[in-house]
Each structure stands twice: as C-alpha cells, then as structure tokens.
Amino acid sequence: MAKNQTLQLLGGLTPAQFLAEYWQKKPLLIKQAISDFTGLLSPEELAGLACEDEVQSRIVEYKKGKWFASHGPFDDADFAKLPEKPTNEHHWTLLVQSVNHHLPEATDLLGQFDFIPHARLDDLMVSYAPNGGGVGPHFDSYDVFLLQGQGKRLWRISEQTDLTLVEGAPLRILQHFETAQEWLLEAGDMLYLPPHLAHWGIAVSDVKADCMTYSIGFRAPKNQELATEFLGFMQDQLNQDKLVLETGYLTGIYQDADLTLQKHPAEIGHEMISKVSADLQKIKWSDDLVAEFLGVYLSEPKADVMFEANKKMSVHIFAEKLAKLGIALNLKSQMLFFADSFFINGELANFTGESANLLKALADNRRIEPRANLDEALLKQLYDWYIAGYLSFNR
C-alpha cells in the first residue's frame, strides 16, 4: 500500500484525502498527473497487439447514425477498411483490453495506483482514435482513471439521471446526453470518474499525434453477482463437507418421528416446511469463509486468460535460480491474501511465519528479490506455481 503522502498523480492530494473526498463520490480532473507522459506504446504497437489471438480487442465505428462493433483478432485488411480521414458521419476507435497482461511497463503503471486494493483492480485498457473518434456517450459500472497519452481528448460529463440506452446498439450508448462539464485533456492529464456517471470522450487530433487514452479500471462486482457466486462457493463447501466444521450441521438425516396423518398425501406439510426451514437457518458462515470466497473469486483469471507452463526443471535448480534472480508474478497473475491464506489465480495456499511475510511481499509488490534457504514447503509451492506459469524469474 502506498504511503499516505501527497501525490502528483492525485493533483497534490494524499491517497487518504482522495479516498475520503472523491472515490466513488465525484469526478476529479488532475492536470499533469504524470509529467511528460505520452504513452507506453505507439499506435502501430497497439494495432499489433489487437492482431494477436490471446488479446481482447474491439473496433467501434459510428457510421451514418448507427454504432457497430467488431472483435479481434484483426489483420491489416481490417484496418485498411477504416477511413484515414474520419468525419462526423463515420469515425472509429480501437480498444485493447488488459494491456497489462502483455506489457511490463503497463504493470508498472498500475503499480502507481496501489492506494486502491489489488482486489478491486480490473485492467489497463488502451484506446486509439483519429480525430472525432470515441465510443459515444455512456456510463460504466466501475471506477476508472482516464490517463491521456499522446494527442488530446475532450471529456464531457453529465449529471443526468436518464440512463436510457440506444436500442440495438452493440454498446451501452445513451439516447440522450446533457453536458454539465467538459475538459480537454492533453498528454499526462488524468480524469477520475466514479461508477454510473455519464460521460463522453471525443478524440482530438493535433498536428503531432492522434489520440491514445489509458483507462485504469477498477472492478465493482454487482451484489447479485457476488451472491450468485457465493452460493456456488457454498455448494462446493457442502460437497466437500467443509461447512460441517463451520456449523456442526449436516449430520444425520431428516427425521419426523412426530409425523401426523395428513388429509392430502400429495401436500407438502407445514410441519415439514418448518423443520427444513429451521435446519437451513442453522447454516452460518464465518468471515474467514467469506474471505476465502473473495480470495478465490477475485483472483480467478478471466475466461480468456491462459497460462503457458514453464519448462520443467528440478527443485534444486529452481532454488539456485531463485537465489540468484528472485521471482515475480506473471503479468497475467493476480495474487491476494487474507491473514495467512494466499490466493493466486483462483488457487488457495496457507502459510505462516516468515514464509507468509515473504508471500505478502510477493502479492503486494508482484516480485521478490533473490532469496536462498527458503522453508521447504514454501520452496515447493513457489516451484509448483512457477511450473504452472504463474511466476517467472526476475530479469
């Protein structure tokens, strides 16, 4: 966690001030949040990423009053079809998700936002658009920092409560948009927006460069989604008999020695309903069980994320390399912890003492420096994660 000191990234606010006054409350414009920032990659490099199979990308077009979206991977022919000189009648933008999974510098950029818990981090999306391009007026269900790279972007925000969407559009485009404020962001400027605030970004090209924007998004799962996933997690606990330890329940069978004669044999009796209801209400869950659910759920990779196993080596050789190089999380890996429980890409491991302290450092900083003479169990765990592709040696 970042120390609570004033940050240029936050316009001279401390993280505590930002969280208290702006986070999930109101927008914040920060001029020169990162001085001399013009981006992490060129438009050509971004287009190259969009051509790769394992990268999620979209091209959004506005043509004659209608919105269209196509999904990558793309090729040169797809880009050749786009207008070189967009107009109000036909403009477009390229969006590439999870750039931090493919670019180490993107992970470093996200590290500057570690005053927000890693459990809330979604990804870094990078967009490119010639003059006039954008994805139209919309709102998001997550917190986002919009950092301007090369070029400029005009951001308009609205305080409207009318969130009616354009029917049939492939994106969540608002039918109506009433501008309350607008700002022109240049390279290094940044705008924070809380969830559900209507906004509209329009690329403004200059003689130097087209527009590229870096969107640092923080997930905010819907309560319904959390409840659904938690019930699935609880079912797994029931199947594995783990919940018995939490409650002392789920022993024996349904009993009705006091059964009385019913008028209708097909009727579910009130006595049976009351018995089962009373038994189900005995099922409780602890904070530790909720923490385990959150750790597994929030670290679980998205469906499109795949890990490539590293070449096998002996544990002895692995220990030697670890002592020489140190180790880091794979760019795609997510690691969280609660107390002495550690979660990496949806998997749980438990460690205590110095081993736990080392894993906490790995989770916080995404890397640990060269280490020798590790506890045997920890060494074996790091080795297994390395072979699975979750870790890589520092370079």
Contacts in CASP RR format, 6 or more apart in sequence:
PFRMAT RR
TARGET T0000
AUTHOR 0000-0000-0000
METHOD contacts of the structure
MODEL  1
MAKNQTLQLLGGLTPAQFLAEYWQKKPLLIKQAISDFTGLLSPEELAGLA
CEDEVQSRIVEYKKGKWFASHGPFDDADFAKLPEKPTNEHHWTLLVQSVN
HHLPEATDLLGQFDFIPHARLDDLMVSYAPNGGGVGPHFDSYDVFLLQGQ
GKRLWRISEQTDLTLVEGAPLRILQHFETAQEWLLEAGDMLYLPPHLAHW
GIAVSDVKADCMTYSIGFRAPKNQELATEFLGFMQDQLNQDKLVLETGYL
TGIYQDADLTLQKHPAEIGHEMISKVSADLQKIKWSDDLVAEFLGVYLSE
PKADVMFEANKKMSVHIFAEKLAKLGIALNLKSQMLFFADSFFINGELAN
FTGESANLLKALADNRRIEPRANLDEALLKQLYDWYIAGYLSFNR
1 114 0 8 1.000
1 115 0 8 1.000
1 364 0 8 1.000
2 15 0 8 1.000
2 114 0 8 1.000
2 115 0 8 1.000
4 14 0 8 1.000
4 15 0 8 1.000
4 16 0 8 1.000
5 14 0 8 1.000
6 12 0 8 1.000
6 13 0 8 1.000
6 14 0 8 1.000
7 13 0 8 1.000
7 14 0 8 1.000
7 15 0 8 1.000
7 115 0 8 1.000
8 32 0 8 1.000
8 33 0 8 1.000
8 34 0 8 1.000
8 35 0 8 1.000
9 30 0 8 1.000
9 33 0 8 1.000
9 34 0 8 1.000
9 112 0 8 1.000
9 113 0 8 1.000
9 190 0 8 1.000
10 17 0 8 1.000
10 18 0 8 1.000
10 28 0 8 1.000
10 30 0 8 1.000
10 33 0 8 1.000
11 30 0 8 1.000
11 31 0 8 1.000
11 33 0 8 1.000
13 21 0 8 1.000
13 22 0 8 1.000
15 115 0 8 1.000
18 28 0 8 1.000
18 115 0 8 1.000
19 115 0 8 1.000
22 28 0 8 1.000
22 192 0 8 1.000
22 194 0 8 1.000
23 116 0 8 1.000
23 143 0 8 1.000
23 194 0 8 1.000
24 143 0 8 1.000
24 194 0 8 1.000
24 195 0 8 1.000
25 194 0 8 1.000
26 194 0 8 1.000
27 157 0 8 1.000
27 181 0 8 1.000
27 191 0 8 1.000
27 192 0 8 1.000
27 193 0 8 1.000
27 194 0 8 1.000
27 197 0 8 1.000
28 191 0 8 1.000
28 192 0 8 1.000
29 183 0 8 1.000
29 185 0 8 1.000
29 189 0 8 1.000
29 190 0 8 1.000
29 191 0 8 1.000
30 189 0 8 1.000
30 190 0 8 1.000
30 191 0 8 1.000
30 192 0 8 1.000
31 189 0 8 1.000
32 188 0 8 1.000
32 189 0 8 1.000
33 147 0 8 1.000
33 188 0 8 1.000
33 189 0 8 1.000
33 190 0 8 1.000
34 112 0 8 1.000
34 147 0 8 1.000
34 188 0 8 1.000
34 190 0 8 1.000
35 188 0 8 1.000
36 187 0 8 1.000
36 188 0 8 1.000
37 147 0 8 1.000
37 148 0 8 1.000
37 149 0 8 1.000
37 187 0 8 1.000
37 188 0 8 1.000
38 149 0 8 1.000
38 150 0 8 1.000
38 187 0 8 1.000
38 188 0 8 1.000
38 209 0 8 1.000
39 149 0 8 1.000
39 150 0 8 1.000
39 187 0 8 1.000
39 212 0 8 1.000
39 214 0 8 1.000
40 99 0 8 1.000
40 103 0 8 1.000
40 105 0 8 1.000
40 106 0 8 1.000
40 109 0 8 1.000
40 126 0 8 1.000
40 214 0 8 1.000
41 49 0 8 1.000
41 99 0 8 1.000
41 103 0 8 1.000
41 126 0 8 1.000
43 128 0 8 1.000
43 210 0 8 1.000
43 212 0 8 1.000
46 94 0 8 1.000
46 96 0 8 1.000
46 126 0 8 1.000
46 128 0 8 1.000
46 212 0 8 1.000
47 74 0 8 1.000
47 79 0 8 1.000
47 94 0 8 1.000
47 128 0 8 1.000
49 55 0 8 1.000
49 57 0 8 1.000
49 96 0 8 1.000
49 99 0 8 1.000
49 102 0 8 1.000
50 57 0 8 1.000
50 59 0 8 1.000
50 72 0 8 1.000
50 73 0 8 1.000
50 74 0 8 1.000
50 94 0 8 1.000
50 96 0 8 1.000
51 72 0 8 1.000
51 73 0 8 1.000
51 74 0 8 1.000
51 75 0 8 1.000
52 73 0 8 1.000
52 102 0 8 1.000
53 73 0 8 1.000
54 304 0 8 1.000
54 306 0 8 1.000
55 72 0 8 1.000
55 73 0 8 1.000
55 96 0 8 1.000
55 97 0 8 1.000
55 98 0 8 1.000
55 102 0 8 1.000
56 71 0 8 1.000
56 72 0 8 1.000
56 96 0 8 1.000
56 97 0 8 1.000
56 98 0 8 1.000
56 304 0 8 1.000
57 71 0 8 1.000
57 72 0 8 1.000
57 73 0 8 1.000
57 74 0 8 1.000
57 94 0 8 1.000
57 95 0 8 1.000
57 96 0 8 1.000
57 97 0 8 1.000
58 69 0 8 1.000
58 70 0 8 1.000
58 71 0 8 1.000
58 72 0 8 1.000
58 94 0 8 1.000
58 95 0 8 1.000
59 69 0 8 1.000
59 70 0 8 1.000
59 72 0 8 1.000
59 74 0 8 1.000
59 78 0 8 1.000
59 82 0 8 1.000
59 92 0 8 1.000
59 93 0 8 1.000
59 94 0 8 1.000
59 95 0 8 1.000
60 67 0 8 1.000
60 68 0 8 1.000
60 69 0 8 1.000
60 92 0 8 1.000
60 93 0 8 1.000
60 95 0 8 1.000
60 134 0 8 1.000
60 135 0 8 1.000
60 170 0 8 1.000
60 171 0 8 1.000
61 67 0 8 1.000
61 68 0 8 1.000
61 69 0 8 1.000
61 70 0 8 1.000
61 82 0 8 1.000
61 90 0 8 1.000
61 91 0 8 1.000
61 92 0 8 1.000
62 68 0 8 1.000
62 90 0 8 1.000
62 91 0 8 1.000
62 92 0 8 1.000
62 133 0 8 1.000
62 134 0 8 1.000
62 136 0 8 1.000
63 89 0 8 1.000
63 90 0 8 1.000
64 89 0 8 1.000
64 90 0 8 1.000
65 89 0 8 1.000
66 169 0 8 1.000
67 136 0 8 1.000
67 166 0 8 1.000
67 169 0 8 1.000
67 170 0 8 1.000
67 171 0 8 1.000
67 173 0 8 1.000
68 170 0 8 1.000
69 170 0 8 1.000
69 171 0 8 1.000
70 78 0 8 1.000
72 78 0 8 1.000
82 92 0 8 1.000
83 90 0 8 1.000
83 91 0 8 1.000
83 92 0 8 1.000
84 130 0 8 1.000
85 130 0 8 1.000
86 92 0 8 1.000
86 130 0 8 1.000
86 131 0 8 1.000
86 132 0 8 1.000
86 133 0 8 1.000
88 132 0 8 1.000
91 129 0 8 1.000
91 130 0 8 1.000
91 131 0 8 1.000
91 132 0 8 1.000
91 133 0 8 1.000
91 134 0 8 1.000
92 129 0 8 1.000
92 130 0 8 1.000
92 133 0 8 1.000
92 134 0 8 1.000
93 127 0 8 1.000
93 128 0 8 1.000
93 129 0 8 1.000
93 133 0 8 1.000
93 134 0 8 1.000
93 135 0 8 1.000
93 203 0 8 1.000
94 127 0 8 1.000
94 128 0 8 1.000
94 129 0 8 1.000
95 125 0 8 1.000
95 126 0 8 1.000
95 127 0 8 1.000
95 135 0 8 1.000
96 125 0 8 1.000
96 126 0 8 1.000
96 127 0 8 1.000
97 123 0 8 1.000
97 125 0 8 1.000
98 123 0 8 1.000
98 124 0 8 1.000
98 125 0 8 1.000
98 302 0 8 1.000
98 305 0 8 1.000
98 332 0 8 1.000
99 106 0 8 1.000
99 123 0 8 1.000
99 124 0 8 1.000
99 125 0 8 1.000
99 126 0 8 1.000
100 106 0 8 1.000
100 107 0 8 1.000
100 109 0 8 1.000
100 110 0 8 1.000
100 123 0 8 1.000
100 124 0 8 1.000
100 331 0 8 1.000
101 123 0 8 1.000
101 305 0 8 1.000
101 331 0 8 1.000
101 332 0 8 1.000
102 331 0 8 1.000
103 331 0 8 1.000
104 331 0 8 1.000
106 124 0 8 1.000
107 331 0 8 1.000
107 366 0 8 1.000
109 124 0 8 1.000
109 214 0 8 1.000
109 216 0 8 1.000
110 121 0 8 1.000
110 124 0 8 1.000
110 216 0 8 1.000
113 121 0 8 1.000
113 145 0 8 1.000
113 216 0 8 1.000
114 364 0 8 1.000
116 143 0 8 1.000
116 218 0 8 1.000
118 334 0 8 1.000
118 335 0 8 1.000
118 336 0 8 1.000
118 363 0 8 1.000
118 364 0 8 1.000
119 294 0 8 1.000
119 295 0 8 1.000
119 298 0 8 1.000
119 336 0 8 1.000
120 143 0 8 1.000
120 218 0 8 1.000
120 219 0 8 1.000
120 220 0 8 1.000
121 217 0 8 1.000
121 218 0 8 1.000
121 219 0 8 1.000
121 334 0 8 1.000
122 142 0 8 1.000
122 217 0 8 1.000
122 218 0 8 1.000
122 219 0 8 1.000
123 217 0 8 1.000
124 214 0 8 1.000
124 215 0 8 1.000
124 216 0 8 1.000
124 217 0 8 1.000
125 214 0 8 1.000
125 215 0 8 1.000
125 217 0 8 1.000
126 212 0 8 1.000
126 213 0 8 1.000
126 214 0 8 1.000
126 215 0 8 1.000
127 134 0 8 1.000
127 135 0 8 1.000
127 211 0 8 1.000
127 212 0 8 1.000
127 213 0 8 1.000
127 215 0 8 1.000
128 210 0 8 1.000
128 211 0 8 1.000
128 212 0 8 1.000
129 203 0 8 1.000
129 210 0 8 1.000
129 211 0 8 1.000
130 203 0 8 1.000
130 205 0 8 1.000
130 210 0 8 1.000
130 211 0 8 1.000
131 203 0 8 1.000
131 204 0 8 1.000
131 205 0 8 1.000
131 210 0 8 1.000
131 211 0 8 1.000
132 202 0 8 1.000
132 203 0 8 1.000
132 204 0 8 1.000
132 205 0 8 1.000
133 202 0 8 1.000
133 203 0 8 1.000
133 211 0 8 1.000
134 201 0 8 1.000
134 202 0 8 1.000
134 203 0 8 1.000
135 171 0 8 1.000
135 173 0 8 1.000
135 201 0 8 1.000
136 171 0 8 1.000
136 173 0 8 1.000
136 174 0 8 1.000
136 200 0 8 1.000
136 201 0 8 1.000
137 156 0 8 1.000
137 158 0 8 1.000
137 173 0 8 1.000
137 174 0 8 1.000
137 177 0 8 1.000
137 198 0 8 1.000
137 199 0 8 1.000
137 200 0 8 1.000
138 171 0 8 1.000
138 172 0 8 1.000
138 173 0 8 1.000
138 174 0 8 1.000
138 198 0 8 1.000
138 199 0 8 1.000
138 200 0 8 1.000
139 163 0 8 1.000
139 172 0 8 1.000
139 174 0 8 1.000
139 195 0 8 1.000
139 196 0 8 1.000
139 197 0 8 1.000
139 198 0 8 1.000
139 199 0 8 1.000
140 193 0 8 1.000
140 195 0 8 1.000
140 196 0 8 1.000
141 195 0 8 1.000
141 196 0 8 1.000
141 220 0 8 1.000
141 222 0 8 1.000
142 195 0 8 1.000
142 217 0 8 1.000
142 218 0 8 1.000
142 219 0 8 1.000
142 220 0 8 1.000
143 192 0 8 1.000
143 193 0 8 1.000
143 194 0 8 1.000
143 195 0 8 1.000
143 217 0 8 1.000
143 218 0 8 1.000
143 220 0 8 1.000
144 192 0 8 1.000
144 193 0 8 1.000
144 215 0 8 1.000
144 216 0 8 1.000
144 217 0 8 1.000
144 218 0 8 1.000
145 190 0 8 1.000
145 191 0 8 1.000
145 192 0 8 1.000
145 215 0 8 1.000
145 216 0 8 1.000
145 217 0 8 1.000
146 153 0 8 1.000
146 155 0 8 1.000
146 185 0 8 1.000
146 190 0 8 1.000
146 191 0 8 1.000
146 192 0 8 1.000
146 193 0 8 1.000
146 213 0 8 1.000
146 214 0 8 1.000
146 215 0 8 1.000
147 188 0 8 1.000
147 189 0 8 1.000
147 190 0 8 1.000
147 213 0 8 1.000
147 214 0 8 1.000
147 215 0 8 1.000
147 216 0 8 1.000
148 185 0 8 1.000
148 186 0 8 1.000
148 187 0 8 1.000
148 188 0 8 1.000
148 189 0 8 1.000
148 190 0 8 1.000
148 211 0 8 1.000
148 212 0 8 1.000
148 213 0 8 1.000
148 214 0 8 1.000
149 187 0 8 1.000
149 188 0 8 1.000
149 212 0 8 1.000
149 213 0 8 1.000
149 214 0 8 1.000
150 187 0 8 1.000
150 208 0 8 1.000
150 209 0 8 1.000
150 210 0 8 1.000
150 211 0 8 1.000
150 212 0 8 1.000
151 186 0 8 1.000
151 187 0 8 1.000
151 203 0 8 1.000
151 204 0 8 1.000
151 205 0 8 1.000
151 206 0 8 1.000
151 208 0 8 1.000
151 209 0 8 1.000
151 210 0 8 1.000
151 211 0 8 1.000
151 212 0 8 1.000
152 184 0 8 1.000
152 185 0 8 1.000
152 186 0 8 1.000
152 187 0 8 1.000
152 203 0 8 1.000
152 204 0 8 1.000
152 205 0 8 1.000
152 206 0 8 1.000
152 211 0 8 1.000
153 184 0 8 1.000
153 185 0 8 1.000
153 201 0 8 1.000
153 202 0 8 1.000
153 203 0 8 1.000
153 204 0 8 1.000
153 211 0 8 1.000
153 213 0 8 1.000
154 182 0 8 1.000
154 183 0 8 1.000
154 184 0 8 1.000
154 185 0 8 1.000
154 201 0 8 1.000
154 202 0 8 1.000
154 204 0 8 1.000
155 182 0 8 1.000
155 183 0 8 1.000
155 184 0 8 1.000
155 185 0 8 1.000
155 191 0 8 1.000
155 199 0 8 1.000
155 200 0 8 1.000
155 201 0 8 1.000
155 202 0 8 1.000
156 177 0 8 1.000
156 179 0 8 1.000
156 181 0 8 1.000
156 182 0 8 1.000
156 199 0 8 1.000
156 200 0 8 1.000
156 201 0 8 1.000
156 202 0 8 1.000
157 179 0 8 1.000
157 180 0 8 1.000
157 181 0 8 1.000
157 182 0 8 1.000
157 193 0 8 1.000
157 197 0 8 1.000
157 198 0 8 1.000
157 199 0 8 1.000
157 200 0 8 1.000
158 177 0 8 1.000
158 178 0 8 1.000
158 179 0 8 1.000
158 180 0 8 1.000
158 197 0 8 1.000
158 198 0 8 1.000
158 199 0 8 1.000
158 200 0 8 1.000
159 178 0 8 1.000
159 180 0 8 1.000
159 197 0 8 1.000
159 198 0 8 1.000
160 176 0 8 1.000
160 177 0 8 1.000
160 178 0 8 1.000
160 180 0 8 1.000
160 198 0 8 1.000
162 174 0 8 1.000
162 175 0 8 1.000
162 176 0 8 1.000
163 174 0 8 1.000
163 196 0 8 1.000
163 198 0 8 1.000
164 174 0 8 1.000
164 175 0 8 1.000
164 176 0 8 1.000
165 172 0 8 1.000
165 173 0 8 1.000
165 174 0 8 1.000
165 175 0 8 1.000
166 173 0 8 1.000
166 174 0 8 1.000
166 175 0 8 1.000
174 198 0 8 1.000
177 198 0 8 1.000
177 200 0 8 1.000
179 200 0 8 1.000
183 189 0 8 1.000
183 191 0 8 1.000
184 204 0 8 1.000
185 191 0 8 1.000
193 199 0 8 1.000
195 220 0 8 1.000
203 210 0 8 1.000
203 211 0 8 1.000
204 211 0 8 1.000
205 211 0 8 1.000
226 297 0 8 1.000
229 293 0 8 1.000
229 297 0 8 1.000
230 290 0 8 1.000
230 293 0 8 1.000
230 297 0 8 1.000
233 293 0 8 1.000
233 296 0 8 1.000
233 297 0 8 1.000
234 243 0 8 1.000
234 285 0 8 1.000
237 243 0 8 1.000
237 246 0 8 1.000
237 289 0 8 1.000
238 250 0 8 1.000
241 250 0 8 1.000
243 249 0 8 1.000
243 250 0 8 1.000
243 283 0 8 1.000
243 285 0 8 1.000
244 250 0 8 1.000
244 251 0 8 1.000
246 284 0 8 1.000
246 285 0 8 1.000
246 286 0 8 1.000
246 289 0 8 1.000
247 282 0 8 1.000
247 283 0 8 1.000
247 284 0 8 1.000
249 279 0 8 1.000
249 282 0 8 1.000
249 283 0 8 1.000
254 275 0 8 1.000
254 276 0 8 1.000
256 271 0 8 1.000
256 272 0 8 1.000
256 275 0 8 1.000
258 271 0 8 1.000
259 271 0 8 1.000
260 271 0 8 1.000
262 269 0 8 1.000
288 338 0 8 1.000
288 339 0 8 1.000
291 338 0 8 1.000
291 339 0 8 1.000
291 341 0 8 1.000
292 338 0 8 1.000
292 341 0 8 1.000
292 348 0 8 1.000
294 336 0 8 1.000
294 338 0 8 1.000
295 336 0 8 1.000
295 338 0 8 1.000
295 341 0 8 1.000
295 343 0 8 1.000
295 346 0 8 1.000
295 348 0 8 1.000
296 343 0 8 1.000
296 346 0 8 1.000
296 347 0 8 1.000
296 348 0 8 1.000
297 346 0 8 1.000
298 334 0 8 1.000
298 336 0 8 1.000
298 343 0 8 1.000
299 334 0 8 1.000
299 335 0 8 1.000
299 336 0 8 1.000
299 343 0 8 1.000
299 344 0 8 1.000
299 345 0 8 1.000
299 346 0 8 1.000
299 347 0 8 1.000
300 345 0 8 1.000
300 346 0 8 1.000
301 307 0 8 1.000
301 332 0 8 1.000
301 334 0 8 1.000
301 345 0 8 1.000
301 346 0 8 1.000
305 332 0 8 1.000
307 330 0 8 1.000
307 332 0 8 1.000
307 333 0 8 1.000
307 345 0 8 1.000
307 388 0 8 1.000
307 389 0 8 1.000
307 390 0 8 1.000
308 389 0 8 1.000
309 387 0 8 1.000
309 388 0 8 1.000
309 389 0 8 1.000
310 386 0 8 1.000
310 387 0 8 1.000
310 388 0 8 1.000
310 389 0 8 1.000
310 392 0 8 1.000
312 387 0 8 1.000
313 321 0 8 1.000
315 379 0 8 1.000
315 380 0 8 1.000
315 383 0 8 1.000
318 379 0 8 1.000
318 382 0 8 1.000
318 383 0 8 1.000
318 386 0 8 1.000
319 372 0 8 1.000
319 374 0 8 1.000
319 379 0 8 1.000
321 393 0 8 1.000
322 370 0 8 1.000
322 371 0 8 1.000
322 372 0 8 1.000
322 374 0 8 1.000
322 379 0 8 1.000
322 382 0 8 1.000
322 393 0 8 1.000
323 370 0 8 1.000
323 371 0 8 1.000
323 372 0 8 1.000
324 370 0 8 1.000
325 370 0 8 1.000
325 393 0 8 1.000
325 394 0 8 1.000
325 395 0 8 1.000
326 367 0 8 1.000
326 368 0 8 1.000
326 369 0 8 1.000
326 370 0 8 1.000
326 371 0 8 1.000
326 393 0 8 1.000
326 394 0 8 1.000
327 362 0 8 1.000
327 367 0 8 1.000
327 368 0 8 1.000
327 382 0 8 1.000
327 386 0 8 1.000
327 391 0 8 1.000
327 392 0 8 1.000
327 393 0 8 1.000
327 394 0 8 1.000
328 366 0 8 1.000
328 367 0 8 1.000
328 368 0 8 1.000
328 391 0 8 1.000
328 392 0 8 1.000
328 393 0 8 1.000
328 394 0 8 1.000
329 335 0 8 1.000
329 344 0 8 1.000
329 362 0 8 1.000
329 366 0 8 1.000
329 367 0 8 1.000
329 390 0 8 1.000
329 391 0 8 1.000
329 392 0 8 1.000
330 389 0 8 1.000
330 390 0 8 1.000
330 391 0 8 1.000
330 392 0 8 1.000
333 344 0 8 1.000
333 345 0 8 1.000
333 390 0 8 1.000
333 391 0 8 1.000
334 344 0 8 1.000
334 345 0 8 1.000
335 342 0 8 1.000
335 343 0 8 1.000
335 344 0 8 1.000
335 345 0 8 1.000
335 362 0 8 1.000
335 363 0 8 1.000
335 366 0 8 1.000
336 342 0 8 1.000
336 343 0 8 1.000
336 344 0 8 1.000
336 363 0 8 1.000
337 343 0 8 1.000
337 359 0 8 1.000
337 360 0 8 1.000
337 363 0 8 1.000
340 350 0 8 1.000
340 351 0 8 1.000
340 352 0 8 1.000
340 353 0 8 1.000
340 356 0 8 1.000
341 348 0 8 1.000
341 349 0 8 1.000
341 350 0 8 1.000
342 348 0 8 1.000
342 349 0 8 1.000
342 350 0 8 1.000
342 351 0 8 1.000
342 356 0 8 1.000
342 359 0 8 1.000
342 363 0 8 1.000
343 349 0 8 1.000
344 385 0 8 1.000
344 390 0 8 1.000
345 390 0 8 1.000
349 359 0 8 1.000
349 381 0 8 1.000
351 359 0 8 1.000
351 377 0 8 1.000
351 378 0 8 1.000
351 381 0 8 1.000
354 375 0 8 1.000
355 374 0 8 1.000
355 375 0 8 1.000
355 377 0 8 1.000
355 378 0 8 1.000
358 368 0 8 1.000
358 371 0 8 1.000
358 374 0 8 1.000
358 378 0 8 1.000
359 378 0 8 1.000
361 368 0 8 1.000
362 368 0 8 1.000
367 394 0 8 1.000
369 394 0 8 1.000
370 394 0 8 1.000
374 382 0 8 1.000
382 391 0 8 1.000
385 391 0 8 1.000
386 392 0 8 1.000
END
